[in-house]
């Protein structure tokens, strides 16, 4: 629900300001929905937030590179590595607490 609400709001903002929505903007709108949902999951301490961060990061790395934002693309590549590391660590902690 949070995902679709975010997509709707971002799309409405694009339309409100009469901004031409190009193909890469749809990827940006989709990524915004993923990231907002990931933040919501993170606030509620759900392990699924890491899979959303990873998926969103993988989605925007080539998008920012395509737009000529190389440093931002590199930043999100680093975020991807950090999110994978965090997911593995959370899963390890969760497995250890379940076994005890």
Secondary structure as GFF3:
##gff-version 3
##sequence-region A 1 100
A	DSSP	alpha_helix	2	16	.	.	.	ID=ss1
A	DSSP	alpha_helix	23	43	.	.	.	ID=ss2
A	DSSP	alpha_helix	48	66	.	.	.	ID=ss3
A	DSSP	alpha_helix	70	99	.	.	.	ID=ss4
###
